[in-house]
Amino acid sequence: MKKLLLAAVAAAMMLVPASQALASSHHPTGAFEQFSECPLNNAEVTACIYSESNGGYFQTGAKTVPLVNTVVLQGGLAGKTQFFVGAENGETLSKTPQPVPGGLLGLEAPKWWPIWLQNWFNEQINNGLTGVSATVEIAGSDSAVKVNTLNLLLEKGTAISLPVKIKLSNVILGSNCYIGSDSSPIVIDFTSGETAPPPPNEPIHGSAGTFESSEGGNLLTLSGGELVNNSYGAPAANGCGGIFSFFIDPLVNSLVSLPSPAGTNTAVLEGVLKSGKASAVKASEE
């Protein structure tokens, strides 16, 4: 009986997809603890990346969505070209919903109201039937993500390039309402330097933030920085309302002013980015 049980377990393990079987979290400790999903099983990975964006906003079309819930980007850099490798558990960019102020109808409390009354009123709208959340997701493969820590430090060029799609969710829109797609992503090239947007947007400048080296130079931290982009374009939304998308898509696009051409949208990320030497992360494991 015991042999039969072991055989059954072995057979079940063979049915697990290879990517799932190989993907296992690590257990770094101390200052490297946050790199638990660094793809250390990839022998080419030389650096682990972990970024938390806890401020900023995405302005797409007529909607501006502040980042009120922390978004995590994690993975590793590999090879001589330092190409990006996604998180070992597949959660390279956390799918963190952000409430859309005013919800579907864009109704917000007047700014001259007391702040407590504004917050109460807006919460009622956002939690009601018209409340909408927006979630930025990776579009397509993680390998299309680019991270250049040197550009970030020097405040020039692209620091982080994200191919994304934006999911809009509520009971009316359903679970498949997206701006952008895996095949046609919104590519946002964030810089800590100055942007060069097409009109009508004017250039804006980001910041690398405060640089700190620790753990014998094996851990680099940039905090208080600001990554910016105001040159990307956004397509029309699709798939909103499920079987009623023929009717709901045009309504959403009208309310959000989509499609929105390049030079009319802005994205700002504020937070902390950490880069740890892969060998040091491994050495810290329990």
C-alpha angles and dihedrals in degrees: 000000000000091000091051091051092050090048091051092051091049091050091050091051090054089059093058110103113256093240091054094046093051095044109089130154119244128219111226115170141210116008090357096054095110092063094074092124097044107132094246091155086074104086091206095061110109100167136036120218127205123170131177119195109195099160143032131066148246116234110191119168109318095340128087115192116191119211102244095153120059116256118205126207115187140165140096144277119236143184130009091300091051093231116186122258119194127240116288093239092048094249096117094148114025113238095232116169117222120199113245107228109244093010122229096336096045093234113158135169114262113264092233091066118099109275093243090054092047091052093048094047094046091048091055091052094045093049094046132082092283094051113119132189124204120209123189110215134181109261114218122335126005087227089074090067114099128199122184111180093182092057088047092054094043092047095231137104125005115334098176127008116197124188101202148166123205119226118207113200139187137116092278099044095046126205102302105056108127141168102209127002144221090268095041107030128180102244112208115188105198120202134187087208132059122312125228103208127174115247140315091035117078122219117275128192129228130196137230091217126209117340122215131176120198144155091053092309092306094111123052121188130191114188136173092026130139125218115198143187130171101163105076125109128218128212128219119285119258138191096029116154097013110239089009094057090115087069102029099047094063091047093052092045090050093050094045095037096239139205091047116191127227112281096037100078133070135195126187127183123193126184145069133320123193129190120192128188106250095225091053091048090052092047091055094057120120 
